[in-house]
Amino acid sequence: MSNAAASLRSRLVLSSDTLGIALVDIALIGVFVVVGELNHGISPLGSPLRVLDTFAPFLVGWLVASVLAGAYRLRAFRGVASAASVAGLTWIGAALLGQLLRGTALFHGELTLAFTMVSVLVGLCLLVPWRALITLHRG
């Protein structure tokens, strides 16, 4: 068990900075989901449980992929290129895992190539620039 904890600690830096970054990452994933639901005629205020059910598999995907990719390690913010590539790889993994989860009976939705491609591209457009900007700002 201690090996697993040590491995997790090596992939995750717990600080107020990384917590803030993680909260914005998750908020951006939420923006992706809410905009998608609005585009499909679903009101987040009228159907909050449906929106949460859409959001949940992507959140699980992000949490798993971010730990595996080391998205909250110090080296993930070493430079803009590093930040962009880590964010991009993390989102691709998160989106694919989220899509796989949507293809199960646990969540509504289905696994489709079109939505998988859209989710990967939109998430990249949200998360990669954010991570590059925060890395520039942290200098």
Residue, then its C-alpha position, 0 to 999 in steps of 0.5 A: m500500500s505504501n508503494a501505491a501512496a508513494s507513486l501517487r504522491s510522485r504524480l501529484v503535487l498538493s498545493s494551493d496552486t495545483l488545487g486552483i489549477a485543478l478547479v479551473d480545469i474541472a470548470l472548463i470541462g464543465v463549460f464543455v458539457v454545459v455548452g454541449e447540452l445547450n446546443h442539444g436543447i437541454s437546459p442545465l437549470g431545467s435538467p441539472l441531473r442530466v447535465l451532471d450525468t453527462f459531466a460525471p464520466f468526463l470528470v472521472g476520465w480527467l481525474v484518472a488521466s491527470v494522475l496517470a499523466g502527472a498533470y499536476r506535477l511541477r514538471a507539467f508546468r516547466g514550460v509552455a510546450s510541456a504544459a500544452s502537451v501534458a494538458g493535451l495528452t491528459w484531455i485525450g485520455a480523459a475524453l476517451l475514458g469518458q466516452l467509454l464510460r458513456g458507452t456503459a449502462l452507468f451513464h446516459g449517452e453512447l459511444t460514437l465516433a463523431f462525439t468522441m472527435v468533437s469532445v477531444l477537439v473542444g476539450l483541447c481548445l479549452l484546456v491547452p490554451w488555459r494551461a499554456l497561459i497559466t504556465l506563462h503567468r507562473g513564469 
